[in-house]
Amino acid sequence: MTRKRAGAAIAIGVFVLAGATLGGSAWLFRDRASERLVRAGVVPGAEYYVVAQNGAQIGFAASAVDTSDVGVQVSDYFLADLQTDGTTERAWARIVARYTRELHLQSFVLTLSPEIGPLRATGTVAGDSALTLVFAIGSERPDTQRIKLPGVTVLPNAVPLAIALRGKPSVGSRHHFTVFDPMAQVPASVIVHVQAESLFTVPDSVRRVRGARWTATSEDTVRAWKIDGGGLITGWMDRHGRLVDGTLLGLVPLRRSPYELAYTNWSNETRGGVRIAEDRDIQELTAIAASAPIGDKRSLARLRVVLHDADLAGYDLEGARQSLAGDTLEIRRETASIMRASYTIPGDPAQFGATVLAEPLVQSDDPGIRELAARIVGNEVDPRKVAQRINRWVYDSLEKKISFSIPNATQVLRARTGDCNEHTQLFVALARAAGLPARSVAGLANVGGKFYYHAWPEVYLGDWVAIDPTFGQFPADAAHLRFVIGGFKRQAELLKLIGSLRIEVIK
């Protein structure tokens, strides 16, 4: 397991959600606006952004809005030089979403470049209650899902527009939305807080200097309001509902600029080949150093760490092998008594609920997954032995390869490749197909002296037991620090820890 695979999903979050929260292509649209949207300050047009990391530009984003007598179209585009573990790719993401004039989602198309996919997802809303989602990765067979919506829904890219449609933002106000996250493929209830108001100075007009290079000749002062939607949408918006300044999921800064400064200069300077400094590796950007080395992790029965400088509220740090006292977390590797189950396979859904049932992206009811699970398990009914067999099969059968896509159990089974997310997703699907209670968790794992993002499964035996089909561990070593229980949507919450959390290892 390399550092690249251990932290791959952080990069997925940055570059997949970037296409869902920023971006755009102005040349696609006509110049028509509905009277109601104009009165609210929402007008057609495009904005462009410099995407930077450690003070150096790594990409470009744009956002365009078109209004008409029948609706609103928002088109987002994101382009960046993505580096992981010494490998650099120029990758892009694009999403085009159509709304009613009241900003009710009607349809969207999300496309990712081959470097972070290739992926194409299309969604069509029927009324306000159901979304038909067609999801395809590369040449794999598309998956079609029908997802129930709780009511009027928007994508993350329309949240600032929806706030502007309600009138001038005011500090302290709270706005509730149902947001469909294309990455997690589930609707979520999001409360967006307007936290502050400030003035920003942004470049306005430009001129060409030194050949093809452009420079700013004047600046404009823009009033903006800071909005925070729990990590799904964060930044400073103007009164038109357009972003002025912010970060991509708390990691990579972006700032509004004229097109020539945001794209033309960067494109010209990198035309001869992508040049990325070593300190711009996205995995190293998300790594958290340990205060002391951890020795032989496989023989480590207990690990105690102090979690400094981070708000731990809302994380799943308590339970099973983990206990939290103040900011001190203790992880105890499971003993033989915990590994003994009091039930036999299959587990009763009345007892174990959703942890033995299929869900979007964890298609344990798929015929191919059910057939494979039956072949792996055979006649075995001991939950521990079933978990060991599936863990070994996934570890042996999947090529360990970085992935910048959204893990989908059936497609992972066909591709037989991926990082920790793919290993976890397929394990959970196979386990549930066999009647073994299983769930996805995520947190930090110690690799090479640092803690990196990592995902792994837990299965219920005498209690919830952590295992790791990516590392081939049963149970997982004690240097796995679980922060969240759940799928891809909850894993994005880990981004809040980056840049603030310090880990002190207590010997």
C-alpha positions in Angstrom: 0.0 0.0 0.0 1.7 3.2 -1.1 1.0 6.7 0.2 -0.7 7.4 -3.1 -3.3 4.7 -2.6 -3.7 5.4 1.1 -4.9 9.0 0.5 -6.4 8.8 -2.9 -10.0 9.7 -2.0 -9.0 13.1 -0.7 -8.0 14.0 -4.2 -11.2 12.5 -5.4 -13.1 14.8 -3.2 -11.2 17.8 -4.3 -11.4 17.2 -8.1 -14.8 15.5 -8.3 -16.7 18.0 -6.1 -14.8 20.8 -7.7 -16.8 20.1 -10.8 -20.0 20.2 -8.8 -19.4 23.4 -6.8 -17.4 25.8 -9.1 -16.6 26.1 -12.8 -18.4 27.0 -16.1 -18.1 27.9 -19.9 -19.6 31.3 -20.7 -19.6 30.8 -24.5 -22.3 28.1 -24.2 -25.0 30.5 -23.3 -27.4 33.1 -24.7 -28.0 36.6 -23.1 -31.6 36.3 -21.9 -32.8 36.8 -18.3 -36.2 36.5 -16.6 -37.5 39.6 -14.9 -37.8 37.9 -11.5 -34.2 36.7 -11.5 -33.0 40.1 -12.6 -34.9 41.8 -9.7 -33.2 39.4 -7.3 -29.8 40.3 -8.7 -29.2 37.0 -10.5 -28.1 37.9 -14.0 -26.5 36.0 -16.9 -22.8 36.0 -17.2 -19.5 34.2 -16.5 -16.9 34.4 -13.7 -13.4 33.0 -13.8 -11.1 31.8 -11.1 -7.4 31.2 -10.5 -7.0 27.8 -8.7 -3.8 27.9 -6.6 -1.8 25.7 -4.2 1.1 26.9 -2.0 1.0 30.2 -3.8 1.4 28.7 -7.3 -1.4 28.4 -9.9 -2.4 24.8 -10.6 -5.6 25.3 -12.5 -8.5 27.3 -13.7 -12.2 27.3 -12.9 -15.2 29.2 -14.5 -18.9 29.6 -13.7 -21.5 30.7 -16.1 -25.2 31.3 -15.6 -27.8 31.7 -18.4 -31.5 32.7 -17.7 -34.5 32.4 -19.9 -38.2 32.7 -19.8 -38.5 29.0 -18.7 -35.5 28.4 -16.5 -31.9 28.8 -15.5 -28.8 26.9 -16.7 -25.6 26.7 -14.7 -22.5 25.3 -16.4 -19.4 24.6 -14.4 -15.9 23.8 -15.6 -12.7 23.0 -13.7 -9.2 22.2 -15.1 -6.1 21.5 -13.0 -2.7 19.8 -12.9 -3.2 16.9 -10.5 -0.1 15.4 -8.9 0.0 12.3 -6.7 3.1 10.5 -5.7 5.2 12.1 -8.4 2.8 11.5 -11.2 1.1 14.5 -12.9 -2.0 14.6 -15.0 -4.0 17.5 -16.4 -7.6 16.7 -15.4 -10.9 18.4 -15.9 -14.5 18.2 -14.6 -17.6 19.7 -16.0 -21.2 19.8 -14.9 -24.2 21.4 -16.7 -27.4 21.7 -14.6 -30.8 23.0 -15.6 -33.3 24.5 -13.2 -36.7 26.1 -13.2 -36.8 29.9 -12.6 -37.4 29.1 -8.9 -34.1 27.0 -9.0 -35.8 23.6 -8.7 -33.4 21.0 -10.2 -34.6 19.5 -13.5 -31.6 17.7 -14.9 -27.8 17.6 -14.9 -24.9 16.1 -16.7 -21.5 15.5 -14.9 -18.5 14.5 -16.9 -14.9 13.8 -15.7 -11.8 13.5 -17.7 -10.1 10.1 -18.2 -7.5 11.1 -15.5 -10.2 11.2 -12.8 -12.7 8.8 -14.2 -13.6 8.7 -16.9 -17.0 9.2 -15.6 -20.4 10.4 -16.9 -23.5 10.8 -14.7 -26.8 12.1 -15.9 -29.7 12.9 -13.7 -33.4 13.7 -14.6 -35.9 14.8 -12.0 -39.6 13.8 -12.2 -41.6 16.4 -10.4 -39.9 17.1 -7.1 -39.9 13.6 -5.8 -37.7 11.3 -7.9 -34.3 11.4 -9.6 -33.3 9.0 -12.3 -29.5 8.7 -12.2 -27.5 7.0 -15.0 -23.9 6.5 -13.9 -21.1 5.1 -16.1 -17.3 4.8 -15.6 -15.3 4.4 -18.7 -16.6 1.6 -21.0 -18.3 -0.2 -18.1 -22.0 -0.9 -18.3 -24.0 2.0 -17.0 -25.9 1.7 -13.7 -29.3 3.2 -13.5 -30.8 4.1 -10.1 -34.1 5.8 -9.1 -33.5 8.0 -6.0 -36.3 9.3 -3.9 -36.1 13.1 -3.2 -37.6 14.7 -0.1 -38.7 17.7 -2.1 -37.3 20.6 -4.1 -33.6 19.9 -4.7 -30.6 21.8 -6.0 -27.0 20.8 -6.7 -24.2 22.4 -4.7 -23.4 24.8 -7.6 -26.8 26.5 -7.2 -26.7 27.2 -3.5 -25.2 30.7 -3.7 -27.7 31.6 -6.5 -30.6 30.2 -4.3 -29.5 32.4 -1.4 -29.3 35.5 -3.7 -32.8 34.7 -5.0 -34.1 35.2 -1.4 -32.8 38.7 -1.3 -29.7 40.5 -0.1 -27.7 38.1 2.3 -27.5 39.1 5.9 -24.9 38.1 8.5 -26.4 35.5 10.9 -29.1 34.3 8.6 -29.5 30.5 7.9 -30.7 29.0 4.7 -32.0 25.4 4.5 -31.7 23.4 1.2 -32.1 19.9 0.0 -28.9 19.3 -1.9 -28.1 16.4 -4.2 -24.4 15.6 -4.0 -23.3 13.9 -7.3 -20.4 12.3 -5.6 -22.3 10.6 -2.8 -25.4 10.1 -5.0 -27.8 10.9 -2.2 -29.8 13.9 -1.3 -28.9 15.7 2.0 -30.4 18.4 4.1 -27.9 21.3 4.3 -28.1 24.4 6.4 -26.0 27.2 5.0 -24.9 29.9 7.5 -24.1 33.5 6.4 -21.2 34.1 8.7 -19.6 37.4 7.8 -19.6 40.4 5.4 -16.5 42.0 3.9 -15.1 43.9 0.9 -12.8 42.2 -1.6 -10.5 43.9 -4.2 -10.4 41.9 -7.4 -8.7 42.6 -10.8 -11.0 44.3 -13.2 -9.4 45.3 -16.6 -6.2 43.9 -18.1 -3.6 44.6 -20.7 -1.0 42.5 -22.5 2.7 42.9 -21.5 5.9 41.1 -22.3 4.6 39.4 -25.4 1.6 37.2 -24.6 1.4 37.7 -20.8 -1.5 39.7 -19.3 -1.4 41.9 -16.2 -4.1 43.8 -14.3 -4.4 47.5 -14.9 -7.3 48.3 -12.5 -9.2 46.8 -9.7 -12.8 46.7 -8.5 -14.2 46.5 -5.0 -16.8 43.8 -4.4 -18.9 43.3 -1.3 -19.2 39.6 -0.4 -20.7 37.4 2.3 -19.1 34.3 3.8 -21.3 31.2 3.5 -20.6 27.8 5.1 -22.7 24.7 4.3 -20.8 22.2 6.4 -18.0 21.7 3.8 -20.3 21.0 0.9 -20.3 24.6 -0.2 -18.0 27.2 1.4 -16.7 30.6 0.3 -17.5 34.2 -0.2 -20.4 35.1 -2.5 -21.5 38.4 -3.9 -25.1 39.7 -4.1 -25.6 38.0 -7.5 -24.9 34.6 -5.9 -21.5 34.2 -7.5 -18.3 33.2 -5.7 -15.6 35.8 -5.1 -13.1 33.9 -3.1 -12.8 30.6 -1.3 -11.3 27.1 -1.3 -12.0 23.8 -2.9 -13.2 21.8 0.1 -11.0 23.6 2.4 -7.8 22.6 0.6 -7.0 24.5 -2.6 -7.5 28.3 -2.7 -9.3 30.0 -5.6 -9.9 33.7 -6.4 -11.9 35.5 -9.0 -9.9 37.0 -11.8 -10.4 38.1 -15.5 -10.2 35.3 -18.0 -6.8 36.4 -19.2 -5.3 36.2 -15.7 -7.2 33.0 -14.7 -6.6 31.0 -17.8 -4.6 32.6 -20.6 -1.4 33.2 -18.7 -1.4 29.8 -17.0 -2.2 28.0 -20.3 0.7 29.8 -22.1 3.2 29.1 -19.2 2.4 25.4 -19.0 2.0 24.8 -22.8 5.5 23.3 -23.0 4.8 20.7 -20.4 3.2 20.5 -17.0 5.7 21.6 -14.3 4.7 20.8 -10.8 6.8 21.4 -7.7 7.3 18.5 -5.2 5.4 20.4 -2.5 2.2 20.4 -4.6 1.5 16.7 -4.3 -2.2 16.5 -3.3 -1.5 13.5 -1.0 1.3 15.2 0.9 -1.0 18.3 1.2 -3.4 16.1 3.1 -0.9 14.1 5.2 -0.7 14.6 9.0 2.6 14.0 10.6 2.9 11.9 13.7 4.9 13.3 16.6 6.7 10.0 17.1 7.3 6.9 14.9 5.0 3.9 15.4 7.0 0.6 15.3 5.7 -2.7 14.1 2.0 -1.9 13.6 0.9 -5.5 13.0 1.9 -6.5 16.5 0.6 -3.3 18.1 -2.2 -4.2 20.6 -2.9 -0.6 21.7 -2.3 2.9 20.4 -2.9 6.1 22.3 -2.8 9.5 20.5 -3.8 13.1 21.4 -5.8 14.9 18.8 -4.8 18.6 18.9 -6.2 21.7 17.4 -9.4 20.2 15.8 -13.1 20.4 16.6 -13.9 16.7 17.2 -17.7 17.2 17.5 -19.7 15.0 15.2 -17.0 12.5 14.5 -17.5 8.7 15.2 -14.5 8.4 17.5 -16.2 6.4 20.2 -17.3 2.8 20.0 -16.0 -0.7 19.3 -12.2 -0.7 19.4 -12.0 3.1 20.1 -12.5 5.2 23.2 -12.1 9.0 23.6 -11.3 10.9 26.8 -11.2 14.6 26.1 -8.8 14.8 23.1 -7.0 11.5 23.8 -8.0 8.6 21.6 -7.2 5.1 22.4 -7.4 2.2 19.9 -7.3 -1.4 21.1 -6.9 -4.1 18.5 -9.6 -6.7 18.7 -8.9 -9.7 20.9 -10.0 -13.3 20.2 -13.1 -12.9 22.4 -14.4 -10.0 20.3 -13.8 -12.0 17.1 -16.3 -14.7 18.2 -19.9 -14.1 16.9 -23.0 -15.3 18.7 -25.0 -15.8 15.5 -24.6 -17.7 12.3 -24.7 -16.7 8.6 -26.9 -15.2 7.3 -27.5 -12.4 9.8 -31.1 -11.5 10.6 -32.1 -8.2 8.9 -34.4 -7.5 11.9 -31.3 -7.5 14.1 -28.7 -5.9 11.9 -30.9 -3.6 9.7 -29.2 -1.7 6.9 -25.8 -3.3 7.5 -27.0 -6.4 5.7 -29.0 -4.6 3.0 -28.1 -3.2 -0.4 -27.8 0.5 -1.0 -26.7 2.8 -3.8 -23.1 2.0 -4.8 -23.2 -1.1 -2.5 -25.2 -3.4 -4.7 -25.3 -6.5 -2.6 -28.4 -7.7 -4.4 -26.7 -7.7 -7.8 -26.7 -11.2 -9.2 -23.0 -11.2 -10.0 -22.1 -10.1 -6.5 -24.4 -12.6 -4.9 -23.0 -15.4 -7.1 -19.4 -14.5 -6.2 -20.2 -14.2 -2.5 -21.8 -17.6 -2.5 -18.7 -19.1 -4.3 -16.3 -17.5 -1.8 -18.3 -18.4 1.3 -19.3 -21.9 0.3 -21.1 -23.7 3.2 -19.4 -21.7 5.9 -21.7 -20.2 8.5 -19.2 -18.9 11.1 -19.2 -15.1 10.6 -15.5 -14.8 11.5 -14.5 -17.3 8.9 -16.8 -15.8 6.3 -15.2 -12.3 6.9 -11.7 -13.8 6.6 -12.5 -15.5 3.3 -14.0 -12.4 1.7 -11.2 -10.2 3.1 -8.6 -12.5 1.6 -10.4 -12.7 -1.8 -10.7 -9.0 -2.2 -7.0 -8.5 -1.1 -5.8 -11.1 -3.6 -8.1 -10.2 -6.5 -8.0 -6.4 -6.8 -5.0 -4.7 -8.4 -3.7 -2.0 -6.0 -4.1 1.1 -8.2 -4.9 4.7 -7.5 -8.5 5.7 -8.5 -9.9 9.2 -8.9 -13.5 8.1 -9.3 -16.5 7.3 -7.2 -16.4 3.7 -5.9 -19.3 1.5 -7.2 -19.3 -2.2 -6.1 -20.5 -3.7 -9.3 -18.1 -1.7 -11.5 -15.2 -2.5 -9.1 -16.0 -6.2 -9.5 -15.9 -5.8 -13.3 -12.7 -3.7 -13.3 -10.9 -5.6 -10.5 -8.8 -2.6 -9.7 -8.8 0.4 -7.3 -7.5 1.9 -4.0 -8.9 1.7 -0.5 -12.3 2.9 -1.5 -12.8 0.3 -4.1 -11.5 -2.5 -1.8 -13.9 -1.3 0.9 -16.9 -0.9 -1.3 -16.6 -4.4 -2.9 -15.9 -6.0 0.5 -19.0 -4.5 2.0 -21.2 -5.6 -0.9 -19.9 -9.1 -0.9 -20.2 -9.4 2.9 -23.8 -8.2 2.9 -24.6 -10.5 -0.1 -23.4 -13.4 2.2 -25.5 -12.2 5.1 -22.6 -10.7 7.1 -23.3 -7.3 8.7 -20.7 -4.9 7.3 -20.3 -1.1 7.0 -17.8 1.3 5.5 -15.7 3.6 7.8 -12.9 6.1 7.1 -10.3 8.0 9.0 -6.5 8.1 9.1 -4.0 5.2 8.8 -0.3 5.5 9.6 1.8 4.8 6.6 5.6 5.6 6.5 5.5 7.8 9.6 2.5 9.9 8.6 -1.2 9.6 8.8 -3.1 9.6 5.5 -6.7 9.4 4.6 -7.9 5.8 4.4 -11.1 3.8 4.2 -11.8 0.3 5.4 -14.7 -2.0 6.4 -16.0 -3.1 9.8 -17.9 -6.3 10.3 -20.0 -7.3 13.3 -18.8 -10.3 15.2 -18.9 -10.0 19.0 -18.8 -6.3 18.3 -17.8 -4.2 15.3 -14.4 -5.3 14.1 -12.1 -3.3 11.9 -10.5 -5.2 9.0 -8.5 -4.0 6.0 -8.8 -5.8 2.6 -6.4 -3.2 1.1 -3.6 -4.0 3.5 -4.7 -7.6 3.8 -5.2 -7.3 7.6 -7.6 -9.2 9.8 -8.2 -7.4 12.1 -6.8 -4.1 11.1 -3.8 -2.8 13.0 -4.3 -0.3 15.8 -2.8 2.6 13.8 -6.2 2.9 12.0 -8.0 5.9 13.5 -11.7 5.8 12.6 -13.4 9.2 12.3 -16.6 8.5 10.4 -18.9 5.6 9.8 -20.7 5.6 6.5 -20.1 6.0 2.8 -18.6 8.6 0.5 -20.7 11.5 1.7 -19.6 11.2 5.3 -16.0 10.7 4.3 -15.9 14.2 2.9 -16.2 15.5 6.5 -12.5 14.4 7.0 -11.5 17.4 4.9 -12.3 19.7 7.8 -9.3 18.2 9.7 -6.8 19.0 7.0 -4.5 21.9 8.0 -5.6 22.0 11.6 -5.3 18.5 13.2 -2.1 17.6 14.9 -1.5 14.0 16.2 0.7 13.3 19.2 1.6 9.7 19.6 1.7 8.6 23.3 4.2 5.9 23.8 
